Each structure stands twice: as structure tokens, then as C-alpha cells.
Amino acid sequence: MTVFQAIMIAILQGATELFPVSSLGHAVIVPALLGWVFDPQGEIFLPFLVMLHLGTAVALLYFFRSDWIAIFRGLSGRHGSQRQAESIHILALLAVATIPAVLIGGLLEHWLRALFGSARYASIFLVINGFLLLFADRLRGNRAIQLGRPIASLTYADALIIGLWQCLAFFPGISRSGATMVGGLFRKLNHEGAAHFSFLMAQPVIIGAAVREAAHMRHVTLAPGQMQLATVAAVVAAITALASTAFLMRYFRKHEQWALRPFGYYCIIAGAAAYIVLGH
């Protein structure tokens, strides 16, 4: 992998991990379109993948640091029993929302990615992702969703349903953030609230993925300069993810009426174009 390829993939990861356009789908499709010959699922790519995930996770933790500080301060009980109960509830919601990905991912993730991991399959699922986003955006007509409900009002059943939506992202081309936002809209969050909960959910998932990938690195022999290149890519991914998150949170707040529509059209057009090009 060249330095240029590493930086481009880091930018792609930092942006598409948060934008509802599927980071995994782009990681499969873009190298295939450009003729880059390396296996994103191969052992030699593992250190790079770990560092990209760590960079993205650090960016998210930094951006949402006030949320986490408020939650952990509330846990102490120094700000009253009501604040403590709310903090416990939000942490429990995040834990419940993560359970389906852990269980279903552990059983089916490798099988699904082996079966549907080609660039052509990813382009098909990217089109499906686009239609899913457009369908979800139609929910904006519901006044309850336009008004939105606070995240703390979600029930454990709501969190479990959103977590099940997240599992669609095991198909390359289906966006994790997009799927969880759709799940949030179905549970009557508005676009900003759905994005907020989705990004909070992303942090334990991304950190967990990095830890799991790091565990697989025990028997991997690193090439000279490989970790240095991965570290540079992690910094680029972190900066890109931070900028993406800041943009998206402001965007979803200001464009409640049609927030997911541009991403839906992009996925349909990009997925269809990639399928046609890769078919020749």
C-alpha cells in the first residue's frame, strides 16, 4: 500500500463511517474501481484497520466528550437521584442496543462478508441502502417525529429494535449509521436525535471492533514502516471523522424535512454506476 492509497482510505473511512453511505461498502467498491490490489479483510491489512478504527473512535469520543462527562458525573449521584437514574438509563440503552450486533455479528458476520463481500454485491446493497434512506425520510411527515423525543425517553425495547437495525450493516453496502438512524426514526426520534444516538452507539462498536482486530494481530508479522503508515492514516481518519461528525450534527439539526434524501440519492446513483462499471 502506498502513502497516497493509505491517506485516501483513511479519508474514506473517517467520512463514510459517520455519513449514512456505508464505510464497508466504499472500502470494497472504491479499491475495486481504482484497481488497487490488496485485501481489506486480509491479515496484512489488520494493523491498518485497527489504527483507522482507533482514530475514528478517538474523534467520536472527543466530539461527544460533554455527553460522556455528563453521564459519568450523573452516575456519581452528586447531582441528584433523578440525574443518576437518567445516566444509568442512557448507559443501559447503549448496552442493550449493542447486544444484537455482538450476538448476531459473532455468528454471522464472517459468513455474510464472505458470501456478499465482492464489490458487485456491495454496489447492489449500496443501492438498497439508498432506497432505505429515502423510505425513512418519508417518516418526516409524522408530526411526532418532527417534534422528536429525547434520547432518555427511549425504552429498552426501543434500544433493542435500533440495535437490530444496526445488524443490517453486516451486509457490505448497508450503512451502520444509516440503519441505526432509520431505526431511531421508527422509534419517533427526529433526525438529529437519531443521529446523536447512532453516533453514541458507534463508539463502543468501533472500539470493540478495534480490540477484536488487535487480538488477531498476535501472529501477524509487520512489514517495515507498516505501523508508521497506519499511524499517519489513523490521524487522517480522526481529523476527517471529527469534521464529518461536526458537519452532520449541524446538518441534521437544520434540515429535518429532507435530511436523508441527498444521501439516499447518492447511494442509488453511486451503487448503480459502480455495478455497471464493475460488470464490464
N, C-alpha and C positions, 0 to 999 in steps of 0.2 A: 504494500500500500504506500502510495506517495504522500507527501505532505499535503499537496493540493486535495487529493482524494479524502484524506483524514479530516481536513478542515471542512470540506463540503458535506461530508457525512455528519460531522458534529453540528453544523448549522441546521442540517435537515432534521436531526434528532431533537435538537433544542426547540425548534419551531413546531414540528409535527407531533411531538409528544403532547403538547398542550392544545394546539389547533385541532378541531374535530375532523381531521383528514387522514388519520392512521399513520403513525410513525413506522410501524412494522411493514405496512403495505408499501410505503415510499422506500423503505430500506431494501425491499425486494425488487421493486419496479425500477427505480432510478439507476442502480448499477447495471441492471439488465439492458436498459435503454442505451446507456453510455458504453456498454461493452467492458465494464470493469470486471475482472476475473478474481473474485475472492468470495468465500462462503461466509455470509453473516452468521451462520449457525455453527461454523467450524471452530475447532479448538484454538487455532492461531488468532482468531478474531476475539476470543474471550476477554483478554486484558483490555482491549479497546472498548468492548461493550460494557464492561464493569465501570470503567472510568467515565464513559458517556452517561451511564445511569447515575453515578455518584454526582457528576456535575449538574445534571438536571435536578436531582433531589436537593442538593445544596441551594440551588436557585429558588426552588419552591419553598424550602424551609425559611430562607431569608425573606422572601416576599410575604409569607403568611406568619412571620415571627410574632406579630402582635396577637394573632389568633391563639397561637400556642402558648404565649406568655399569659394571656387572659385565662385560658383553660387551666393551666397548671397553677396559677395563682388562686383560681377558684377552688381547685382541689384541696388547697390548704385549709379552707374553711374560715380564713381570716376576713373574708368579705361577706360572710353570712351563709346560712344553710341553703337558701334558695340558689345563690350563685354556685355553691358547691354541688348541689344536686344537678344543676344545668350543665356544669363542666363534666360531671360523671356521665350524664346522659349523652352528651356530644361524643365523648370518647367511646362510649359503648356503641353508639350509632356507627362510628367509623369502623369499630371492630366487627360488628355484625355485617356491615357492607363488604368487608374484606373476606369474610368466610367463604362465600361461593367461589371466588377466584382461587383461593388456596385449595379448596377441595376439588373443584372441577378441573382447575389447572393442573393439579398434581396427577390426575387420572388421564386427562385427555389432551393436554397442551401439546406434547411432543407428537402424538398421533395426528392431531389436526394440522400441525405445521408441516409434518412430513407429507400428509395427504394433499394439502392445499397450499404448500409453500412455494409453488412456482410463481413466476412473475405474471403469467397469464391468469392464473386463478386469483392472484392478488388484485389484478385490474378489474376482474369481474366483481369481487367483493367491494372494491372501491366504488363502483357504480351503485351497488346495493346500499353502501353506506350513504351515498348522496341522496338516494330516494328516501332512506330512513330519516335523514336530517330534514328534508323537505316536508315529509309527513308530520314530523314532530313540530315543525314551525306552524302548522295549521292549528295546533293547540292554543296558539296565542289568542285566538278568538274567544277563549274561555275567560270570563271576567275574573274568576278565582285565580287563574294562573297569572293574568296580567297584574293583579294586585300582589300575588306571591304570598307565601307563608314563610315564616322564619325557619331556619335550619333546625333550631332547638325544638320546634313543634313536630318534627318527624317522629314517627313511631318506629319500633324495631322491625315491624313488618314492612314499612316504607323502605328502611335501610336495606333489608334483605332483598327486596324487589330491585332496588337500584343496583345492588351487588350482583344480582343475576344478570341484569342488563350488561354489566361490565364484562361478563364472561364471553359476550359476542366478540370481544376484541381478540380472542384466541384465533379467530379466522383472519389471516393477513389481509388487510384492506378495510376491515371494520375498525373504526376508531374507538379507543378506550374512553377518551374524554367525551366523544360524541355520543357513545352508547349510554354512558352514565348521565349525561345531560338529558338525553331523551327519557331515561328512567326518572330523573328528577322532575321533568315537565309533567310526566304522567302522575306523579305524586303531588302535583299542584305547586311546585316551586316555580318561580319565574326564571327567565334565562340567567340573570345574574346569580340568583340563589343556587340554581342547578350547577352553574359553572363553579361557584365557590365550593360547594360540597364535592363536586367532581375533583377539583384540584386538591382539596384536603385529603380525599380518598387516595389520590395518586401517590402521595408521599410515602405511606407505608408499603404500597405495592412496588414502587420503583426501588426503594431501599431493600425490600425483600428480594427483588429480582437481582440486585447487585450482589447481595450476600450469597444467594444461591449460585450465581455465576462465579463468584470468587472461590467458592468451595470446589468448583470443578477445575480450578486453575492449579490445584496442588501438583498435578503431574504434567503440567504444560511447561515446555522449555521456551523461555522468552528469547526472541532474536535480539541482537544488539540494537539499542535505540528504540525498541518497541514500547517500553513503558514511558520514555520521554515523549514519544509521539502521542501516546494515549493521554498523557497528562495535558499536553497542549490542546488536544481535542476536547478534553473534559472542561477546560477553561472556556473554550469557544462555545461548547454546548451550554454551559452555565450562563454565560452572558446572553446567548440567544434565548434561552428559556426564561430568563428574568425579563428581558424585553418583551417576549411573547406574552407572558402572564400579565404584565402591566397593561399591555395593549388590549388583551382580551377582556380583562375585568372592566376596563373603561368602556370598551366596545359593547359588551353585553348590557351594561347599565344604560347606555344611551340609545340602543337600537332594539328595544324589547319587541317591537312589532314584527321585525323580519330578521332577527339576529342570525339564525342558522341558514337562511336561504342562500347567501353567497357561497358558503362552504359546500352546501348540497349541490349547487350547480357546478362548482369546481370539480368535485369528486366524480360526478357523472361524466363531464367532458374529459377530464384527465384520464379516468379509468377507461372510457371507451376508446380514446385516442391511443392509449398505451396498448390496449388489447389488439387494435388494428395493426399498429406498428410491429408489435412482437409476433404477430401472426405471419408476417412476411419474412 
